[in-house]
Amino acid sequence: MVSAHSCPVGNLGAKDTGGMSVYIRELAHELGKQGHLVDVYTRAHDPKDRQIYELGQNARLIHLEAGEVEDIQKLAVYPYLPDFVCNLENFRKHNDLQYDLIFSHYWLSGQVGKYLQQRWNVPHTMMFHTLGAVKNAIGIGEAEPELRIETERDLTRDCHHIIAPT
């Protein structure tokens, strides 16, 4: 799984740590209990965090450096996605890991998943959690950038599966 901008073990209620983080953490935990091996990759955001956290049987969280090791705004993660991909690939190769599926959460992670699906030749499942175009249509909060809208549009064409639970 990929959650580039939001850490599933971050402090709930902090900026960008909420329902999606809980969903990812609990899904990884439950899939692990069912016998699946699950790695969740996220951007390192606190220098005190360990690189690897156990999320339960067969499930772990892996922090990767991409930009400064601190909390940053979601959109500020975008320029660091190539570093994130590079460090994910280095970790995977160093640990001789192979994956059967990529499950990306949110559009930023979708960009990572899109690259990896091509490189690894495995299916890419996408869960947007929210869509920028819908948020803009409703008009709540700040307008989402065109970069997000275009990226989400591209991801809907390029990924293999989309999960829309609500």
Phi and psi in degrees as GROMACS dihedral restraints (atoms count N, CA, C in turn):
[ dihedral_restraints ]
;  ai    aj    ak    al  type     phi  dphi    fc
    3     4     5     6     1  -127.1    20    10
    4     5     6     7     1   126.6    20    10
    6     7     8     9     1  -135.9    20    10
    7     8     9    10     1    76.5    20    10
    9    10    11    12     1   -62.2    20    10
   10    11    12    13     1   -39.2    20    10
   12    13    14    15     1   -99.4    20    10
   13    14    15    16     1   -15.0    20    10
   15    16    17    18     1  -132.5    20    10
   16    17    18    19     1   124.1    20    10
   18    19    20    21     1   -84.5    20    10
   19    20    21    22     1   123.7    20    10
   21    22    23    24     1   -63.6    20    10
   22    23    24    25     1   -12.6    20    10
   24    25    26    27     1  -112.3    20    10
   25    26    27    28     1    15.0    20    10
   27    28    29    30     1   -69.3    20    10
   28    29    30    31     1   169.6    20    10
   30    31    32    33     1   -70.9    20    10
   31    32    33    34     1   117.4    20    10
   33    34    35    36     1   -59.2    20    10
   34    35    36    37     1   138.8    20    10
   36    37    38    39     1    92.1    20    10
   37    38    39    40     1   -15.1    20    10
   39    40    41    42     1   -72.6    20    10
   40    41    42    43     1   164.8    20    10
   42    43    44    45     1   -55.8    20    10
   43    44    45    46     1   129.6    20    10
   45    46    47    48     1    64.8    20    10
   46    47    48    49     1    20.1    20    10
   48    49    50    51     1  -128.4    20    10
   49    50    51    52     1   104.7    20    10
   51    52    53    54     1  -154.0    20    10
   52    53    54    55     1  -132.6    20    10
   54    55    56    57     1   -58.7    20    10
   55    56    57    58     1   -40.4    20    10
   57    58    59    60     1   -62.1    20    10
   58    59    60    61     1   -41.5    20    10
   60    61    62    63     1   -62.9    20    10
   61    62    63    64     1   -42.9    20    10
   63    64    65    66     1   -63.6    20    10
   64    65    66    67     1   -45.1    20    10
   66    67    68    69     1   -56.4    20    10
   67    68    69    70     1   -49.6    20    10
   69    70    71    72     1   -63.2    20    10
   70    71    72    73     1   -47.1    20    10
   72    73    74    75     1   -60.4    20    10
   73    74    75    76     1   -47.1    20    10
   75    76    77    78     1   -70.7    20    10
   76    77    78    79     1   -37.2    20    10
   78    79    80    81     1   -63.8    20    10
   79    80    81    82     1   -45.5    20    10
   81    82    83    84     1   -59.1    20    10
   82    83    84    85     1   -44.6    20    10
   84    85    86    87     1   -59.6    20    10
   85    86    87    88     1   -48.0    20    10
   87    88    89    90     1   -69.4    20    10
   88    89    90    91     1   -40.1    20    10
   90    91    92    93     1   -62.4    20    10
   91    92    93    94     1   -39.4    20    10
   93    94    95    96     1   -61.2    20    10
   94    95    96    97     1   -41.8    20    10
   96    97    98    99     1   -62.5    20    10
   97    98    99   100     1   -28.3    20    10
   99   100   101   102     1   -82.5    20    10
  100   101   102   103     1    -0.5    20    10
  102   103   104   105     1   102.2    20    10
  103   104   105   106     1    -1.4    20    10
  105   106   107   108     1   -81.2    20    10
  106   107   108   109     1   144.5    20    10
  108   109   110   111     1   -91.3    20    10
  109   110   111   112     1   120.5    20    10
  111   112   113   114     1  -125.4    20    10
  112   113   114   115     1   124.9    20    10
  114   115   116   117     1  -114.3    20    10
  115   116   117   118     1   131.2    20    10
  117   118   119   120     1  -112.3    20    10
  118   119   120   121     1   120.8    20    10
  120   121   122   123     1  -100.8    20    10
  121   122   123   124     1   132.8    20    10
  123   124   125   126     1  -141.2    20    10
  124   125   126   127     1   163.1    20    10
  126   127   128   129     1   -78.3    20    10
  127   128   129   130     1   133.9    20    10
  129   130   131   132     1   -62.8    20    10
  130   131   132   133     1   131.5    20    10
  132   133   134   135     1  -131.9    20    10
  133   134   135   136     1    -5.0    20    10
  135   136   137   138     1  -145.2    20    10
  136   137   138   139     1   121.1    20    10
  138   139   140   141     1   -61.5    20    10
  139   140   141   142     1   -17.4    20    10
  141   142   143   144     1   -83.2    20    10
  142   143   144   145     1   -13.7    20    10
  144   145   146   147     1   -72.7    20    10
  145   146   147   148     1   144.8    20    10
  147   148   149   150     1   -71.1    20    10
  148   149   150   151     1   158.4    20    10
  150   151   152   153     1   -70.6    20    10
  151   152   153   154     1   -37.9    20    10
  153   154   155   156     1  -122.6    20    10
  154   155   156   157     1   130.0    20    10
  156   157   158   159     1  -118.2    20    10
  157   158   159   160     1   135.7    20    10
  159   160   161   162     1   -79.9    20    10
  160   161   162   163     1   129.3    20    10
  162   163   164   165     1  -101.9    20    10
  163   164   165   166     1     0.5    20    10
  165   166   167   168     1   138.8    20    10
  166   167   168   169     1  -173.0    20    10
  168   169   170   171     1   -57.4    20    10
  169   170   171   172     1   124.9    20    10
  171   172   173   174     1    65.6    20    10
  172   173   174   175     1    11.9    20    10
  174   175   176   177     1  -132.2    20    10
  175   176   177   178     1   135.2    20    10
  177   178   179   180     1  -146.4    20    10
  178   179   180   181     1   158.4    20    10
  180   181   182   183     1  -109.2    20    10
  181   182   183   184     1   134.7    20    10
  183   184   185   186     1  -123.9    20    10
  184   185   186   187     1   117.8    20    10
  186   187   188   189     1   -85.3    20    10
  187   188   189   190     1   131.6    20    10
  189   190   191   192     1  -120.6    20    10
  190   191   192   193     1   138.9    20    10
  192   193   194   195     1   -74.1    20    10
  193   194   195   196     1   135.7    20    10
  195   196   197   198     1  -160.5    20    10
  196   197   198   199     1    97.5    20    10
  198   199   200   201     1    84.2    20    10
  199   200   201   202     1  -166.8    20    10
  201   202   203   204     1   -63.4    20    10
  202   203   204   205     1   142.8    20    10
  204   205   206   207     1   -84.6    20    10
  205   206   207   208     1    78.9    20    10
  207   208   209   210     1  -161.9    20    10
  208   209   210   211     1   165.8    20    10
  210   211   212   213     1   -71.0    20    10
  211   212   213   214     1   131.3    20    10
  213   214   215   216     1  -133.6    20    10
  214   215   216   217     1   164.6    20    10
  216   217   218   219     1   -60.9    20    10
  217   218   219   220     1   149.3    20    10
  219   220   221   222     1   -51.6    20    10
  220   221   222   223     1   -52.3    20    10
  222   223   224   225     1   -63.5    20    10
  223   224   225   226     1   -27.2    20    10
  225   226   227   228     1   -69.0    20    10
  226   227   228   229     1   -13.7    20    10
  228   229   230   231     1   -73.5    20    10
  229   230   231   232     1   -29.9    20    10
  231   232   233   234     1   -50.6    20    10
  232   233   234   235     1   -50.2    20    10
  234   235   236   237     1   -64.2    20    10
  235   236   237   238     1   -17.1    20    10
  237   238   239   240     1   -94.3    20    10
  238   239   240   241     1     0.2    20    10
  240   241   242   243     1   -60.3    20    10
  241   242   243   244     1   -38.6    20    10
  243   244   245   246     1   -60.1    20    10
  244   245   246   247     1   -38.2    20    10
  246   247   248   249     1   -64.7    20    10
  247   248   249   250     1   -40.7    20    10
  249   250   251   252     1   -59.3    20    10
  250   251   252   253     1   -48.3    20    10
  252   253   254   255     1   -60.6    20    10
  253   254   255   256     1   -45.5    20    10
  255   256   257   258     1   -60.7    20    10
  256   257   258   259     1   -45.1    20    10
  258   259   260   261     1   -70.0    20    10
  259   260   261   262     1   -33.5    20    10
  261   262   263   264     1   -64.5    20    10
  262   263   264   265     1   -46.5    20    10
  264   265   266   267     1   -61.8    20    10
  265   266   267   268     1   -42.0    20    10
  267   268   269   270     1   -62.1    20    10
  268   269   270   271     1   -44.1    20    10
  270   271   272   273     1   -61.8    20    10
  271   272   273   274     1   -46.3    20    10
  273   274   275   276     1   -60.6    20    10
  274   275   276   277     1   -47.5    20    10
  276   277   278   279     1   -66.5    20    10
  277   278   279   280     1   -44.4    20    10
  279   280   281   282     1   -60.0    20    10
  280   281   282   283     1   -33.5    20    10
  282   283   284   285     1   -99.6    20    10
  283   284   285   286     1     9.0    20    10
  285   286   287   288     1    51.3    20    10
  286   287   288   289     1    51.9    20    10
  288   289   290   291     1  -101.8    20    10
  289   290   291   292     1   144.6    20    10
  291   292   293   294     1  -132.4    20    10
  292   293   294   295     1   143.9    20    10
  294   295   296   297     1  -121.8    20    10
  295   296   297   298     1   148.1    20    10
  297   298   299   300     1   -93.9    20    10
  298   299   300   301     1   -16.2    20    10
  300   301   302   303     1  -157.8    20    10
  301   302   303   304     1   146.8    20    10
  303   304   305   306     1  -114.1    20    10
  304   305   306   307     1   129.3    20    10
  306   307   308   309     1  -123.1    20    10
  307   308   309   310     1   105.2    20    10
  309   310   311   312     1   -99.5    20    10
  310   311   312   313     1   142.7    20    10
  312   313   314   315     1  -120.6    20    10
  313   314   315   316     1   117.7    20    10
  315   316   317   318     1    84.5    20    10
  316   317   318   319     1   158.6    20    10
  318   319   320   321     1   -64.5    20    10
  319   320   321   322     1   -34.9    20    10
  321   322   323   324     1   -62.6    20    10
  322   323   324   325     1   -44.8    20    10
  324   325   326   327     1   -67.7    20    10
  325   326   327   328     1   -31.5    20    10
  327   328   329   330     1   -59.1    20    10
  328   329   330   331     1   -36.9    20    10
  330   331   332   333     1   -62.0    20    10
  331   332   333   334     1   -41.1    20    10
  333   334   335   336     1   -63.5    20    10
  334   335   336   337     1   -48.8    20    10
  336   337   338   339     1   -60.2    20    10
  337   338   339   340     1   -38.1    20    10
  339   340   341   342     1   -60.3    20    10
  340   341   342   343     1   -45.0    20    10
  342   343   344   345     1   -64.6    20    10
  343   344   345   346     1   -46.0    20    10
  345   346   347   348     1   -66.8    20    10
  346   347   348   349     1   -35.5    20    10
  348   349   350   351     1   -61.4    20    10
  349   350   351   352     1   -37.2    20    10
  351   352   353   354     1   -71.6    20    10
  352   353   354   355     1   -41.1    20    10
  354   355   356   357     1   -72.3    20    10
  355   356   357   358     1   -40.5    20    10
  357   358   359   360     1   -93.9    20    10
  358   359   360   361     1   -14.1    20    10
  360   361   362   363     1    57.2    20    10
  361   362   363   364     1    50.2    20    10
  363   364   365   366     1  -127.8    20    10
  364   365   366   367     1   158.9    20    10
  366   367   368   369     1   -64.4    20    10
  367   368   369   370     1   147.7    20    10
  369   370   371   372     1  -118.7    20    10
  370   371   372   373     1   117.1    20    10
  372   373   374   375     1  -102.5    20    10
  373   374   375   376     1   136.7    20    10
  375   376   377   378     1  -123.3    20    10
  376   377   378   379     1   136.2    20    10
  378   379   380   381     1  -130.2    20    10
  379   380   381   382     1   113.2    20    10
  381   382   383   384     1   -77.5    20    10
  382   383   384   385     1   -29.9    20    10
  384   385   386   387     1    70.5    20    10
  385   386   387   388     1   -49.5    20    10
  387   388   389   390     1  -140.3    20    10
  388   389   390   391     1   156.5    20    10
  390   391   392   393     1  -117.2    20    10
  391   392   393   394     1   131.9    20    10
  393   394   395   396     1   -58.9    20    10
  394   395   396   397     1   -41.9    20    10
  396   397   398   399     1   -62.7    20    10
  397   398   399   400     1   -39.0    20    10
  399   400   401   402     1   -68.3    20    10
  400   401   402   403     1   -44.2    20    10
  402   403   404   405     1   -59.3    20    10
  403   404   405   406     1   -41.9    20    10
  405   406   407   408     1   -67.2    20    10
  406   407   408   409     1   -38.7    20    10
  408   409   410   411     1   -64.1    20    10
  409   410   411   412     1   -36.9    20    10
  411   412   413   414     1   -74.1    20    10
  412   413   414   415     1   -32.8    20    10
  414   415   416   417     1    80.0    20    10
  415   416   417   418     1    25.0    20    10
  417   418   419   420     1   -96.1    20    10
  418   419   420   421     1   129.5    20    10
  420   421   422   423     1    76.5    20    10
  421   422   423   424     1  -168.3    20    10
  423   424   425   426     1   -69.2    20    10
  424   425   426   427     1   148.8    20    10
  426   427   428   429     1   -65.8    20    10
  427   428   429   430     1   139.6    20    10
  429   430   431   432     1   -77.3    20    10
  430   431   432   433     1   143.5    20    10
  432   433   434   435     1   -69.8    20    10
  433   434   435   436     1   153.5    20    10
  435   436   437   438     1   -59.8    20    10
  436   437   438   439     1   -32.0    20    10
  438   439   440   441     1   -54.9    20    10
  439   440   441   442     1   -44.9    20    10
  441   442   443   444     1   -65.3    20    10
  442   443   444   445     1   -45.6    20    10
  444   445   446   447     1   -60.0    20    10
  445   446   447   448     1   -47.9    20    10
  447   448   449   450     1   -64.5    20    10
  448   449   450   451     1   -41.9    20    10
  450   451   452   453     1   -63.4    20    10
  451   452   453   454     1   -44.3    20    10
  453   454   455   456     1   -62.8    20    10
  454   455   456   457     1   -40.3    20    10
  456   457   458   459     1   -60.4    20    10
  457   458   459   460     1   -46.4    20    10
  459   460   461   462     1   -62.8    20    10
  460   461   462   463     1   -42.2    20    10
  462   463   464   465     1   -63.9    20    10
  463   464   465   466     1   -35.1    20    10
  465   466   467   468     1   -64.8    20    10
  466   467   468   469     1   -28.3    20    10
  468   469   470   471     1   -81.5    20    10
  469   470   471   472     1   -34.2    20    10
  471   472   473   474     1   -94.5    20    10
  472   473   474   475     1   -24.6    20    10
  474   475   476   477     1   -82.2    20    10
  475   476   477   478     1   163.9    20    10
  477   478   479   480     1   -84.4    20    10
  478   479   480   481     1   -36.2    20    10
  480   481   482   483     1  -140.8    20    10
  481   482   483   484     1   147.2    20    10
  483   484   485   486     1  -124.3    20    10
  484   485   486   487     1   130.3    20    10
  486   487   488   489     1  -104.9    20    10
  487   488   489   490     1   125.0    20    10
  489   490   491   492     1  -127.7    20    10
  490   491   492   493     1    88.1    20    10
  492   493   494   495     1   -74.9    20    10
  493   494   495   496     1   -14.4    20    10
